[in-house]
Amino acid sequence: MEQQPELSADVPRAWDRPVVTVPTLTVLSLIGGQFPSFSTQANVYAIGTGGALVWLGLSNRVPRRPVPHRLGSGAVWWLLPVLVFGVFEASTFMLGSRDDFPTFSKIADPLLDDPLVRSVGYFAWLAAFWGLVRR
């Protein structure tokens, strides 16, 4: 029985090439952007696409990029605004989103009324998630 050679990370598979991934993520985001904001259909679609990406990440179908051993010193300056945003969003959510102290989701609602803006946001979410899957 002849063994088949394993694909290495140096040889990108079809779905790992930007020529394939960018149009695929674009089509998925255009579909997701057509659903009403924060609707059941949008939630099911987001869970389904996210679940598919998690499945790809847990399987050995996607070549992995090497994980950095240590974060650089500049990473703290990127993590600090993320931490402040997370604390702010969590506290406004726990206190209840009011007009005088709204959550980011409530502030973004007028923007998310436009399907094109929702599609762009969806593309950014999918692209970031795809980057995490490849780690």
C-alpha positions in Angstrom: 0.0 0.0 0.0 1.5 3.3 -1.1 1.5 6.2 1.3 0.3 9.5 0.0 2.5 12.5 0.8 1.1 15.0 3.3 0.4 18.5 2.2 2.6 20.9 4.0 1.8 24.5 5.1 4.1 25.7 2.3 1.7 24.5 -0.4 -1.6 26.4 0.0 -4.8 24.5 -0.7 -7.5 26.0 -2.9 -9.5 27.6 0.0 -6.3 29.0 1.5 -5.6 31.3 -1.5 -6.8 34.9 -1.4 -8.2 34.3 -4.9 -10.6 31.8 -3.4 -11.1 33.0 0.2 -11.9 36.7 -0.5 -14.7 36.0 -3.0 -16.1 33.2 -0.8 -16.2 35.5 2.2 -17.6 38.3 0.1 -20.5 36.1 -1.1 -21.2 34.9 2.5 -21.1 38.4 3.8 -23.5 39.7 1.0 -25.9 36.9 2.0 -25.6 37.6 5.7 -26.1 41.4 5.1 -29.5 40.8 3.6 -31.0 39.5 6.8 -32.5 42.1 9.2 -30.2 43.3 11.9 -30.3 41.2 15.1 -33.1 38.9 13.7 -33.5 35.2 14.2 -32.5 34.5 10.6 -29.3 36.6 11.0 -28.4 34.9 14.3 -28.9 31.4 12.8 -26.8 32.4 9.7 -24.0 33.8 11.9 -24.0 30.7 14.1 -24.0 28.5 11.0 -21.1 30.3 9.3 -19.2 30.6 12.5 -19.8 26.9 13.3 -18.5 26.0 9.8 -15.3 28.0 10.4 -14.9 26.5 13.9 -15.3 23.0 12.3 -12.6 23.9 9.7 -10.3 25.2 12.4 -10.7 22.1 14.6 -10.2 19.7 11.7 -6.8 19.5 10.0 -8.2 20.7 6.7 -6.7 24.2 6.9 -3.0 24.7 7.0 -1.9 26.5 10.2 0.2 29.6 10.4 2.9 29.5 13.0 1.8 31.0 16.3 4.1 33.6 17.7 5.8 32.4 20.9 5.5 35.8 22.6 3.6 39.0 21.9 5.6 42.0 21.1 5.8 45.0 23.5 3.5 47.0 21.2 0.6 44.5 21.7 -0.2 46.0 25.1 -1.1 49.3 23.4 -3.5 47.4 21.1 -5.0 45.3 23.9 -5.6 48.3 26.2 -8.4 49.9 24.0 -10.0 46.5 23.5 -10.1 45.9 27.2 -11.5 49.4 27.9 -14.2 48.8 25.2 -15.0 45.3 26.6 -15.4 46.7 30.1 -17.6 49.6 28.8 -19.8 47.4 26.7 -20.2 44.8 29.5 -21.1 47.4 32.1 -23.6 49.2 29.8 -25.2 45.8 28.9 -25.5 44.8 32.6 -27.0 48.2 33.6 -29.4 48.1 30.8 -29.0 50.1 27.6 -30.6 53.5 28.0 -30.6 56.5 25.9 -28.2 58.4 28.2 -25.9 55.4 28.6 -26.3 53.2 25.4 -24.4 50.1 24.4 -22.3 50.0 21.2 -25.0 47.8 19.6 -27.6 50.5 20.2 -25.4 53.2 18.8 -24.7 51.1 15.7 -28.3 50.3 15.0 -28.9 53.2 12.7 -25.9 52.3 10.7 -26.9 48.6 10.5 -30.2 49.5 8.9 -28.4 49.6 5.5 -27.8 46.1 4.1 -24.5 47.2 2.5 -23.1 48.4 5.8 -24.2 45.1 7.4 -22.5 43.2 4.6 -19.2 45.2 5.1 -19.4 44.5 8.9 -20.2 40.9 8.2 -17.2 40.6 5.9 -14.9 42.1 8.6 -16.2 39.6 11.1 -15.7 36.7 8.7 -12.2 37.8 7.7 -11.1 38.2 11.4 -12.6 34.8 12.3 -10.9 33.2 9.3 -7.6 34.6 10.5 -8.3 33.1 13.9 -9.2 29.7 12.4 -5.9 29.6 10.6 -4.0 29.9 13.9 
